Amino acid sequence: MPVFHMRKPETTPAAAPAVRLVQIDAEQAGQRIDNFLLRICKGVPKSHIYKAIRGGEVRVNKGRIQSDYRLQDGDTVRVPPLRLPAPDAPRLVPPCDFPVVFEDDAILVIDKPSGVAVHGGSGVSFGVIEQLRAARPDARLLELAHRIDRETSGLLIIAKKRAALVALHDMMREGKGRKRYQALVVGDWVNDRQHLKQPLLKWLTASGERRVRVDAAGKPAHTIISLLKRYGRYSLLEAELRTGRTHQIRVHLASAGFPIVGDDKYGSDEVRAQFSRQGFGRMFLHAWRLDIPHPMTGELLQLTAPLPPECQRLLDQLEQIS
């Protein structure tokens, strides 16, 4: 009998990635080269991008640059042939649309849930900004205008235009606008209104974790505290930021002897464990109100985000007890 040999189907090899030269325009100017590459090289692992920068494969105007280089209008960026993951590889950044409080063509304001970092890094592979970019692949620009802690919930501003981002940064640096938070603290807060102005200094623990403490050598920091309600041995406070230092509200309140419930860095482990057993497993700090001029029109935006359900349930429980 004749023997038939099965011929393998011919396949066309995938085209190898090619070097790209990208001309930077005014809308792209001002952003860091690493953030620019992460956005235009969608799906490429962050480690590959930083390796390409360190190795000199990424160049601006034919010269080597560092990952913190800020692009300028007219720059020519050499983007090396960075390989995407295989089509069947799991997606590294799951897209997510967060609750939108306000949006127009210049800015997006979302209500960030607790437990989600605003960006990747420090052991977190992705955060809000990476997930938004994955969910909105056609967006020309999405950049954080400011930051809030991972365990803090509430209002977060994302710029959709370079001019809006620059204007927001300028406004925050100049102290324009009001950012207000609600915090449940351990202790019976006495004053209806109090200014906390202790300087704050960043430091690292032996294990390399970032911390902040009150220190005369630190940067000036100003928080205005208003009493909202007492719940026995706990108090619900409003904290208004006049400066934007790392962990400012948390450290100011802890230093005053009123640590925030659930704070794993500056609070009580015993209190955190107690509330965790009751089903409350987060820090009670929520960015609830933002009054700020619109970065493009100057119109005053007055935005609010109600307390998350788990925070409101806890207050209801404390109300019953007290």
C-alpha positions in Angstrom: 0.0 0.0 0.0 1.2 3.5 -0.7 2.4 5.5 2.2 1.0 9.0 2.5 3.0 11.5 4.5 1.1 14.4 6.1 2.6 17.7 5.1 2.7 20.2 7.9 0.8 23.4 7.0 3.1 26.3 6.1 3.1 29.1 8.6 4.2 32.6 8.1 6.7 33.6 10.8 5.5 36.6 13.0 7.1 39.8 12.0 9.9 40.7 14.4 9.3 43.9 16.4 11.1 46.9 14.8 12.7 50.0 16.2 10.4 53.0 16.3 11.2 56.6 16.3 8.5 58.7 18.0 8.4 62.5 17.8 7.2 64.1 21.0 4.6 66.8 20.7 3.4 69.5 23.2 0.7 67.2 24.6 3.2 64.5 25.5 5.9 66.8 26.8 6.6 66.9 30.5 6.0 63.3 31.3 8.6 60.8 32.4 10.1 58.6 29.8 9.3 55.4 31.7 5.6 56.4 32.0 5.5 57.3 28.3 6.9 53.9 27.3 4.6 52.0 29.6 1.7 53.6 27.9 2.8 53.2 24.2 4.2 49.7 24.7 1.0 48.2 26.0 1.4 44.8 27.5 5.2 44.9 27.7 6.3 44.0 31.3 7.5 46.9 33.3 10.8 45.1 34.1 11.6 44.8 30.3 11.1 48.6 29.8 13.4 49.5 32.7 16.0 47.0 31.5 15.9 48.6 28.0 16.4 52.1 29.5 19.3 51.0 31.7 20.9 49.2 28.8 20.8 52.3 26.6 18.3 50.7 24.1 15.9 53.6 24.7 17.4 56.9 23.5 16.2 60.5 23.3 17.7 62.6 20.5 20.3 59.8 20.0 21.5 60.0 23.6 21.1 57.8 26.6 18.7 58.9 29.4 17.6 57.8 32.9 14.2 56.5 33.7 13.2 59.8 35.3 14.0 61.9 32.2 11.1 64.3 31.3 10.2 64.5 27.7 10.3 67.8 25.9 8.4 69.1 22.9 10.3 68.1 19.8 12.3 65.2 21.3 12.8 62.1 19.2 12.5 58.9 21.2 14.0 55.6 20.0 11.7 52.8 21.1 13.6 49.5 20.8 11.9 46.3 19.7 10.3 45.3 23.0 8.5 41.9 22.7 4.9 41.5 23.9 3.9 38.5 26.0 2.6 35.5 24.0 -1.0 35.8 23.0 -2.0 33.0 25.4 -0.1 34.5 28.3 -2.3 35.8 31.2 -2.9 39.5 31.1 -0.6 41.3 33.5 -2.9 44.2 34.2 -6.6 43.5 34.5 -8.6 46.5 33.1 -10.9 48.1 35.6 -13.3 51.1 35.5 -13.7 52.7 38.9 -16.7 54.7 40.0 -16.6 58.0 38.2 -17.5 61.1 40.2 -16.7 63.7 37.5 -15.3 63.5 34.0 -14.8 65.8 31.0 -12.2 66.0 28.3 -9.5 67.3 30.7 -9.8 65.3 33.9 -11.3 62.2 35.5 -12.2 62.0 39.2 -12.9 58.6 40.6 -13.9 57.1 44.0 -11.0 54.8 44.7 -11.7 51.8 46.9 -9.5 50.9 49.8 -6.8 48.3 49.3 -5.9 49.4 45.8 -2.7 51.2 45.2 -2.8 54.3 42.9 0.2 52.9 40.8 2.5 49.9 40.6 5.8 49.6 42.5 7.0 48.7 46.0 5.8 45.1 45.6 2.6 46.0 43.8 2.6 45.0 40.1 -0.1 47.4 39.1 -2.5 50.0 40.5 -5.4 52.3 39.6 -3.6 54.1 36.9 -2.4 51.0 35.1 -5.8 49.4 35.3 -7.5 52.6 33.9 -5.0 52.6 31.0 -5.8 48.9 30.3 -9.6 49.7 30.4 -9.2 52.7 28.2 -6.6 51.7 25.6 -7.6 54.6 23.2 -7.0 57.3 25.8 -4.1 59.5 24.7 -3.1 60.5 28.2 -4.0 59.3 31.7 -1.8 60.5 34.5 -2.2 60.8 38.3 -2.6 64.4 39.4 -1.9 63.4 43.0 -1.7 60.3 45.2 -3.6 58.8 48.2 -2.5 55.8 50.3 -3.4 52.3 49.2 -5.6 51.7 52.3 -7.3 55.1 51.9 -10.5 55.3 49.9 -12.1 58.2 48.1 -11.6 61.0 45.6 -8.6 60.7 43.2 -7.9 63.0 40.2 -6.5 61.7 36.9 -5.5 64.2 34.2 -6.5 63.4 30.6 -4.6 66.4 29.1 -1.0 67.5 29.7 -2.0 71.1 30.3 -4.5 69.9 32.9 -1.9 67.9 34.7 0.6 70.8 34.8 -2.2 73.1 36.1 -3.2 70.7 38.8 0.3 70.2 40.0 0.8 74.0 40.1 -2.5 74.4 42.1 -1.5 71.7 44.6 2.0 73.1 45.1 0.5 76.5 45.7 -2.1 75.2 48.2 -5.1 76.0 46.1 -8.2 74.0 46.6 -9.4 72.0 49.7 -9.0 68.3 50.2 -11.0 66.9 53.1 -11.0 63.4 54.6 -13.0 61.6 57.2 -11.2 59.5 59.8 -12.3 57.4 62.8 -9.8 57.6 65.5 -9.2 56.0 68.9 -9.9 58.5 71.7 -12.3 61.2 72.7 -11.3 64.2 70.6 -12.0 67.4 72.6 -11.6 70.5 70.4 -14.2 71.3 67.7 -11.4 72.6 65.5 -7.6 72.3 65.9 -4.6 73.0 63.7 -1.8 70.4 63.6 1.5 71.8 62.3 4.3 69.4 63.2 7.0 69.0 60.6 7.3 65.5 59.0 10.3 63.5 58.1 10.5 60.3 55.9 12.6 57.4 57.1 13.1 53.7 56.4 12.7 50.8 58.8 15.4 48.1 59.0 13.3 46.0 56.6 13.2 48.9 54.1 9.6 50.0 54.7 8.8 53.7 54.3 7.7 55.5 57.4 7.1 59.1 58.5 7.6 60.7 61.9 7.3 64.1 63.5 10.8 65.6 63.4 12.1 69.2 63.6 14.3 68.3 60.6 11.3 67.4 58.5 9.2 69.4 56.0 6.4 71.7 57.2 3.0 70.1 57.4 -0.4 71.5 58.2 -3.6 69.6 58.9 -6.8 71.2 60.2 -8.9 68.8 62.3 -12.7 69.3 63.0 -14.8 67.1 65.2 -17.7 65.5 63.5 -19.1 63.1 66.1 -18.1 61.2 69.2 -18.8 57.4 69.6 -17.7 56.6 73.1 -14.0 56.0 73.1 -13.8 56.7 69.3 -14.2 60.0 67.4 -15.1 60.7 63.8 -13.0 63.6 62.5 -12.7 65.7 59.4 -9.1 66.4 58.3 -8.4 69.1 55.9 -5.0 69.1 54.2 -3.2 72.4 53.8 0.0 70.6 52.7 0.4 67.2 51.0 3.1 65.2 52.8 3.3 61.4 52.8 1.1 59.9 55.5 0.4 63.4 56.8 -3.0 62.8 58.4 -2.1 59.4 59.8 1.1 60.7 61.4 -0.3 64.0 62.7 -3.2 62.1 64.4 -1.1 59.3 65.8 1.4 61.9 67.2 -1.5 63.7 68.9 -2.5 60.5 70.6 -5.4 59.7 68.3 -4.4 56.9 65.8 -6.7 56.1 63.0 -8.7 52.9 63.4 -7.2 50.1 61.3 -3.9 51.9 60.5 -1.3 49.2 60.2 1.7 51.6 60.3 0.9 54.1 63.0 -2.1 52.6 64.8 -2.7 50.0 67.5 -2.4 46.3 66.5 -4.9 45.4 69.3 -7.5 47.8 68.0 -7.0 46.7 64.4 -7.4 43.0 65.4 -10.5 43.9 67.4 -12.2 45.6 64.4 -11.0 42.9 62.0 -12.8 40.3 64.1 -16.0 42.4 63.7 -15.6 42.3 59.9 -13.9 45.7 59.4 -10.5 44.9 57.8 -9.3 48.3 56.5 -8.1 51.7 57.7 -10.9 54.2 58.3 -9.6 57.1 56.2 -11.7 58.4 53.3 -11.1 61.3 51.0 -14.7 62.5 51.0 -14.7 66.1 49.6 -12.7 68.0 47.1 -13.1 71.8 46.3 -10.8 72.8 43.6 -10.8 75.1 40.5 -11.1 73.3 37.2 -7.6 73.2 35.8 -8.7 74.5 32.3 -11.8 76.7 33.0 -11.2 77.9 36.5 -14.7 76.9 37.5 -15.0 75.7 41.1 -15.5 72.0 41.3 -17.2 70.8 44.5 -17.0 67.0 44.5 -18.0 64.5 47.2 -17.8 60.7 47.7 -19.9 59.2 50.5 -18.4 57.0 53.1 -18.0 53.4 51.8 -20.7 51.0 53.0 -18.3 49.2 55.4 -17.3 52.4 57.1 -21.0 53.5 57.5 -21.9 50.1 58.9 -19.1 50.4 61.5 -20.4 53.9 62.5 -23.9 52.5 62.8 -22.6 49.7 65.1 -20.7 52.2 67.3 -23.8 54.4 67.5 -25.8 51.5 68.9 -23.1 50.6 71.4 -22.5 54.2 72.6 
